[in-house]
Amino acid sequence: MSPFVPVEVVRAELGAALGDGVLVTDPDVLDAHSRDQALWCPADGAVALVRARSVADVQETMRFATRHHVPVVPQGTRTGLSGGANAVPGCILLNLERMTRVLEIDAAERTVTVEPGIINQDLKDALAPHGLSYPPDPGSVAISSIGGNVATNAGGLCCVKYGVTRDYVRQLRVVLADGTLTTIGTTTTKGVAGLDLRGLFVGSEGTLGVVVEVTLRLVPALPEPLTAVATFADVRHAAATVADLMASGAQPSLLESMDGTTLRMINAYRDVGLDADAGAMLLMQSDGSGSPAAARAEVEAFAGFAEAHEAIDVVFSEDPTDSAALVAARRMAQPAYEHHAQSHGGGQLLDDVCLPRHRLPEFYDRLDEISAETGLTVAVVAHAGDGNTHPSIFFDTSDPDEVARADEAFDRIMQVGLELGGTITGEHGVGHLKRRWLARELDEGNRAVHRAVKAALDPLGILNPGKMFADL
């Protein structure tokens, strides 16, 4: 915040414009709202928190910020893993988690319009009675907000077939840096009037504007899938199975991978009976686009590829209860990682490297090298069908040498991802954690376009500074 704008001015001017209970300056409350779940990202210096209840609250905040050149950090439920929602010195935290309404469900057009604070799972539950579904389902589906999903272009477990957040955004209402409210996109199935600006804001992590309303495309309720599980002696054979299955043209509705370390950590967290002796497990589902015969054929094809790559065992289930239990076990990976970290020095760095699927076996080989050379445990869970891997590095935060090796391992994993033709982030975003790596992934022409867009939409640089654009 500008040193020339005291907190008393914030209280008097912005507080009066927002009404009772919206502006908070209590230090303990600010501290509790100043960070997401990322490690090694600064989160100090917030002077105020706006708990927005309306579009008008967001506009008033941005108008005040523009008048006084105050940095603003937009936030959802702060479940991110890259420091994108973290405070910066002198900032106003603009939190939208109280804006949770479903504004309209249009069954005829298969769209839903929501406020950004609604939780992904709550939206799914609201759509179910209408026979409609919103497919993107990040691992944090029960706690992450739709606004946050839009901010990072979140993916999830079934995106291998059904796509990511960007594929479902029809229209956005956005408050720009100066407080202007604008509508981007259309609610219609088709629309090519002007530039498709939606793509600028989906994945922009609060650096270009504040999304205050989202209209999403929906699909009919997804059919119950058939489920298959294959276990392997090592993760390389599991990765080769994924690469060959997807190259065959298969369209599983879910294809997830867990290495042996992850399986054991999940069992230690909740005894769910996963094969602790396996080196890797693939969890595959097919809904056959509503055709039971097609689903069965696809599951059998998966089994064939798994057996060709020396699977230890392949089992099937048509029981929805079994399927739900297996997916629930997969969703336990991150809580299990956190539980393990707390018991072994407290340190966990979760990466988010996405690769061409045919490079997955080599990627896992390189991870083994990094783990061996740094002496640190690296566990991997992956949206394998998308090539989106989440290696987690575990270390003792009280040991400076381990901290240094963890930092080295994290950087080496991203470098390997780029060398194999991948990207530094598939769905978690850049935030603060990966800002210096974004400059390495983008060429100079691309960086120049980023800078030009930022300058045009946020000329004062007040929207989420120090994050995605900091090193471009």
Secondary structure as UniProt FT lines:
FT   TURN            3..4
FT   HELIX           7..9
FT   HELIX           10..14
FT   HELIX           15..18
FT   TURN            20..22
FT   STRAND          23..24
FT   HELIX           27..32
FT   STRAND          48..51
FT   HELIX           55..68
FT   STRAND          72..75
FT   TURN            84..85
FT   TURN            89..90
FT   STRAND          92..95
FT   TURN            97..98
FT   STRAND          102..106
FT   TURN            107..110
FT   STRAND          111..114
FT   TURN            116..117
FT   HELIX           120..127
FT   HELIX           128..130
FT   STRAND          132..133
FT   TURN            139..143
FT   HELIX           146..152
FT   TURN            157..158
FT   HELIX           159..162
FT   HELIX           165..168
FT   STRAND          169..175
FT   TURN            177..178
FT   STRAND          181..185
FT   HELIX           198..201
FT   TURN            202..203
FT   TURN            205..206
FT   STRAND          210..217
FT   STRAND          219..220
FT   STRAND          226..232
FT   HELIX           235..247
FT   TURN            248..249
FT   STRAND          254..259
FT   HELIX           260..269
FT   TURN            276..277
FT   STRAND          280..286
FT   HELIX           288..290
FT   HELIX           292..308
FT   TURN            309..310
FT   STRAND          313..317
FT   HELIX           320..331
FT   HELIX           333..343
FT   TURN            344..345
FT   STRAND          346..350
FT   STRAND          353..354
FT   HELIX           357..359
FT   HELIX           360..374
FT   STRAND          377..383
FT   HELIX           384..386
FT   STRAND          388..396
FT   TURN            397..398
FT   HELIX           400..419
FT   TURN            420..421
FT   TURN            431..434
FT   HELIX           435..441
FT   HELIX           444..457
FT   TURN            459..460
FT   TURN            465..466
FT   TURN            468..471
//
